[in-house]
């Protein structure tokens, strides 16, 4: 991707410890979506759900404060936020003074919203919710519900995306199913570092061949792509090959640098899933 060489990914880093919004590095979604044949109106709804575990600032008396941040970036934003830049940006709050947690929340909301819509001539809001320490115990851990594909004994030979592995029973009655796997892995397109994830596929329509779906998910193992781009590719490939009536693809990736990214793409408007992490996150 032509705009990645200037990003902080893979570069030696000096960690700023005073607030600096210029550290945020937006990356246009259009290039990767164009490669998938997406032009004009998006063929899905959804959002990128982030959890930031390393957020701290100083109160007016100089005492450090901490919180967990839940971020919601709509998939309609023309830019995604590069994850290392978000880490550096959040770290820059460390020695900066804010009057209260609400001021921190509003500052992050404004900065991320500007970066996500930058250069588009449009505006919108990134959602943010801060969880203070007294509510940490309410943060839940739960695995994605659904039938686990990983139980299947299959032979895997493809390690680059292979949509031809997908199939469905078009001559049988439609079904409603929720299928999950912990075997999703891809690699950062800049550093080559592995990205590990669990994925949930909820659909109605012709019954998807489960063995083929599992082999297809495994085929991302050596693929280079950001989390958001991988989920959009999975959504489009299943849509094209299996022709579901409704489809939702939701992935929860393990955290890196104190951040996890959990993209959701769906064929229809729906409530966002609860912010519960999996055991690996």
C-alpha positions as CSV (number, residue, x, y, z in Angstrom):
1,X,0.0,0.0,0.0
2,X,1.6,3.2,-1.2
3,X,0.8,5.2,2.0
4,X,2.4,2.8,4.4
5,X,6.1,3.6,4.0
6,X,5.5,6.9,6.0
7,X,3.6,5.1,8.8
8,X,5.3,4.4,12.1
9,X,5.0,0.6,11.5
10,X,8.4,-1.0,11.4
11,X,10.2,2.2,12.2
12,X,12.4,3.0,15.2
13,X,10.1,4.8,17.7
14,X,10.6,7.6,20.2
15,X,7.7,7.4,22.6
16,X,6.1,10.8,23.3
17,X,4.9,11.2,26.8
18,X,2.9,14.4,26.3
19,X,-0.3,14.7,24.4
20,X,0.3,14.8,20.6
21,X,-2.6,14.3,18.2
22,X,-0.3,14.4,15.2
23,X,0.9,10.9,16.1
24,X,-2.4,9.4,14.6
25,X,-1.8,8.0,11.1
26,X,-4.9,7.4,9.0
27,X,-4.7,5.0,6.1
28,X,-7.3,5.2,3.3
29,X,-9.6,2.2,3.0
30,X,-10.2,2.8,-0.7
31,X,-7.1,1.1,-2.1
32,X,-7.7,-2.3,-0.4
33,X,-11.4,-2.1,-1.0
34,X,-10.8,-1.3,-4.7
35,X,-8.7,-4.5,-4.9
36,X,-11.8,-6.4,-3.7
37,X,-14.0,-4.8,-6.3
38,X,-15.7,-2.4,-3.8
39,X,-16.6,0.9,-5.4
40,X,-19.3,3.3,-4.5
41,X,-21.8,2.2,-1.8
42,X,-20.5,-0.3,0.6
43,X,-22.0,-3.9,0.4
44,X,-22.0,-4.2,4.2
45,X,-22.6,-2.5,7.4
46,X,-20.4,-2.7,10.5
47,X,-17.7,-1.2,12.6
48,X,-14.2,-1.8,13.9
49,X,-14.3,-2.3,17.6
50,X,-11.1,-1.6,19.4
51,X,-10.1,-2.1,23.1
52,X,-7.2,-0.1,24.5
53,X,-5.8,-1.5,27.7
54,X,-3.0,1.0,28.2
55,X,-4.4,4.4,28.8
56,X,-3.2,6.7,31.5
57,X,-3.1,10.5,32.2
58,X,-2.4,12.9,35.1
59,X,-5.2,14.5,37.2
60,X,-4.8,18.2,38.2
61,X,-2.8,17.1,41.3
62,X,-0.3,15.1,39.2
63,X,-1.7,11.8,40.2
64,X,-1.8,9.1,37.4
65,X,-5.2,7.9,36.3
66,X,-5.9,4.8,34.3
67,X,-8.8,3.4,32.2
68,X,-9.7,0.9,29.6
69,X,-11.1,2.5,26.4
70,X,-13.6,0.9,24.1
71,X,-13.6,2.5,20.6
72,X,-16.1,2.1,17.8
73,X,-14.9,3.2,14.3
74,X,-17.7,2.9,11.7
75,X,-16.8,1.0,8.6
76,X,-18.1,3.9,6.6
77,X,-15.1,6.1,7.6
78,X,-12.8,6.7,4.6
79,X,-9.8,6.1,6.8
80,X,-8.8,3.4,9.2
81,X,-6.4,4.2,12.0
82,X,-3.0,2.5,11.9
83,X,-2.7,0.6,15.1
84,X,0.9,1.5,16.1
85,X,0.1,5.2,15.6
86,X,-3.0,4.8,17.9
87,X,-0.8,3.1,20.5
88,X,1.8,6.0,20.3
89,X,-1.1,8.6,20.5
90,X,-2.6,7.0,23.6
91,X,0.8,6.7,25.2
92,X,1.3,10.4,24.7
93,X,-1.4,11.1,27.3
94,X,0.9,9.6,30.0
95,X,2.4,12.9,31.4
96,X,-0.3,15.3,30.3
97,X,-2.8,16.8,32.7
98,X,-6.6,16.6,32.2
99,X,-9.3,17.8,34.5
100,X,-11.2,14.6,34.5
101,X,-11.9,11.4,32.6
102,X,-14.6,13.0,30.5
103,X,-12.1,15.5,29.2
104,X,-9.9,12.6,28.1
105,X,-12.8,10.9,26.5
106,X,-13.8,14.0,24.6
107,X,-10.3,14.6,23.4
108,X,-9.8,11.1,22.1
109,X,-13.3,11.2,20.5
110,X,-12.5,14.4,18.7
111,X,-9.0,13.4,17.5
112,X,-10.0,9.9,16.2
113,X,-13.1,11.3,14.5
114,X,-11.0,13.9,12.7
115,X,-8.5,11.3,11.6
116,X,-11.0,8.8,10.5
117,X,-12.8,11.3,8.2
118,X,-9.8,13.3,7.2
119,X,-9.7,14.6,3.7
120,X,-13.2,13.4,2.9
121,X,-15.2,16.6,3.3
122,X,-17.5,14.7,5.5
123,X,-17.8,14.4,9.3
124,X,-18.8,11.8,11.8
125,X,-18.1,10.5,15.2
126,X,-16.0,7.7,16.5
127,X,-17.6,6.2,19.6
128,X,-15.6,5.9,22.8
129,X,-16.4,4.6,26.3
130,X,-13.9,4.7,29.2
131,X,-14.0,2.1,31.9
132,X,-12.6,3.3,35.2
133,X,-10.8,1.0,37.6
134,X,-13.8,0.6,39.9
135,X,-15.6,-1.0,37.0
136,X,-12.8,-3.3,35.8
137,X,-14.4,-6.3,37.4
138,X,-17.4,-5.8,35.1
139,X,-15.3,-6.5,32.0
140,X,-16.3,-9.9,30.9
141,X,-14.5,-12.7,29.2
142,X,-16.5,-15.0,26.9
143,X,-15.8,-17.1,23.8
144,X,-17.6,-16.5,20.6
145,X,-20.8,-18.6,20.5
146,X,-21.5,-21.0,17.7
147,X,-20.5,-24.5,16.4
148,X,-16.7,-24.9,16.4
149,X,-15.3,-25.7,13.0
150,X,-12.0,-26.6,14.5
151,X,-13.4,-30.0,15.5
152,X,-13.2,-31.1,11.9
153,X,-10.3,-33.3,10.8
154,X,-9.4,-31.7,7.5
155,X,-6.4,-31.6,5.3
156,X,-5.1,-28.0,4.8
157,X,-2.9,-27.2,1.8
158,X,-3.7,-23.6,1.0
159,X,-2.1,-20.7,2.9
160,X,-3.1,-17.8,0.8
161,X,-6.8,-16.8,0.5
162,X,-8.5,-19.5,-1.6
163,X,-12.2,-18.6,-2.1
164,X,-12.6,-21.6,-4.4
165,X,-12.6,-23.8,-1.3
166,X,-16.0,-22.3,-0.3
167,X,-19.3,-24.1,-1.2
168,X,-22.9,-24.4,-0.2
169,X,-25.8,-26.8,-0.7
170,X,-27.9,-24.7,-3.1
171,X,-30.3,-27.5,-3.8
172,X,-31.4,-28.0,-0.2
173,X,-33.6,-26.1,2.2
174,X,-31.9,-22.9,3.7
175,X,-30.6,-23.0,7.3
176,X,-29.6,-20.6,10.0
177,X,-26.2,-21.3,11.6
178,X,-23.5,-19.7,13.6
179,X,-20.0,-21.1,13.0
180,X,-16.7,-20.2,14.8
181,X,-13.0,-20.9,14.5
182,X,-9.9,-20.0,16.4
183,X,-7.6,-20.8,13.4
184,X,-7.7,-17.4,11.7
185,X,-4.2,-15.9,11.2
186,X,-2.8,-13.3,8.9
187,X,0.3,-11.1,8.8
188,X,0.9,-7.4,9.1
189,X,1.5,-6.1,5.5
190,X,4.4,-4.0,6.7
191,X,6.2,-5.8,9.5
192,X,5.2,-9.4,8.7
193,X,4.3,-9.9,12.3
194,X,1.5,-12.5,12.8
195,X,-2.0,-11.5,13.7
196,X,-4.0,-14.1,15.5
197,X,-7.8,-14.2,15.7
198,X,-11.0,-16.0,16.3
199,X,-13.9,-15.6,13.9
200,X,-17.6,-16.0,14.0
201,X,-19.7,-16.5,10.9
202,X,-23.5,-16.1,11.4
203,X,-25.7,-16.6,8.3
204,X,-29.0,-17.8,6.9
205,X,-29.3,-19.3,3.5
206,X,-27.9,-22.3,1.7
207,X,-25.9,-24.5,4.1
208,X,-22.2,-23.7,3.9
209,X,-19.9,-26.7,3.6
210,X,-18.1,-26.6,6.9
211,X,-15.0,-28.4,5.9
212,X,-14.5,-26.1,3.0
213,X,-15.1,-23.0,5.2
214,X,-12.5,-24.1,7.7
215,X,-9.9,-24.7,5.0
216,X,-10.8,-21.3,3.5
217,X,-10.2,-19.6,6.9
218,X,-6.9,-21.4,7.3
219,X,-5.9,-20.2,3.9
220,X,-5.3,-16.7,5.3
221,X,-2.4,-18.0,7.3
222,X,0.4,-16.4,5.1
223,X,-1.8,-13.6,3.8
224,X,-0.7,-10.0,4.4
225,X,-3.5,-7.6,5.3
226,X,-4.8,-5.5,8.1
227,X,-7.5,-7.0,10.3
228,X,-10.3,-4.9,8.8
229,X,-9.3,-5.8,5.3
230,X,-9.2,-9.6,6.0
231,X,-12.7,-9.5,7.5
232,X,-14.1,-7.6,4.5
233,X,-12.5,-10.1,2.2
234,X,-14.0,-13.0,4.1
235,X,-17.4,-11.4,4.0
236,X,-17.2,-10.8,0.3
237,X,-15.9,-14.2,-0.6
238,X,-18.6,-16.0,1.4
239,X,-21.3,-13.7,-0.1
240,X,-20.1,-14.5,-3.6
241,X,-19.5,-18.2,-3.3
242,X,-22.2,-19.2,-0.8
243,X,-25.0,-16.6,-1.6
244,X,-26.4,-16.3,2.0
245,X,-29.6,-14.5,2.6
246,X,-28.0,-12.7,5.5
247,X,-24.4,-12.8,6.7
248,X,-22.4,-11.5,9.6
249,X,-18.6,-11.9,10.0
250,X,-17.1,-10.9,13.3
251,X,-13.4,-11.4,14.2
252,X,-11.7,-10.9,17.6
253,X,-7.9,-10.5,17.2
254,X,-5.5,-10.9,20.0
255,X,-4.0,-7.7,21.3
256,X,-0.7,-6.2,20.3
257,X,0.8,-3.1,22.0
258,X,-2.1,-3.0,24.4
259,X,-4.7,-2.9,21.6
260,X,-7.1,-5.5,20.2
261,X,-9.1,-4.9,17.0
262,X,-12.4,-6.6,16.4
263,X,-13.9,-5.9,12.9
264,X,-17.6,-6.6,12.3
265,X,-19.1,-6.7,8.8
266,X,-22.8,-7.6,8.2
267,X,-25.3,-7.6,5.4
268,X,-28.0,-6.0,7.5
269,X,-28.2,-3.4,10.3
270,X,-27.9,-5.0,13.7
271,X,-26.8,-4.2,17.3
272,X,-23.1,-4.3,18.0
273,X,-21.9,-7.3,19.9
274,X,-21.1,-6.9,23.6
275,X,-17.5,-5.8,24.4
276,X,-16.5,-9.1,25.9
277,X,-13.0,-10.3,25.2
278,X,-12.0,-13.9,24.5
279,X,-9.5,-15.9,26.6
280,X,-6.7,-15.2,24.1
281,X,-7.3,-11.5,24.2
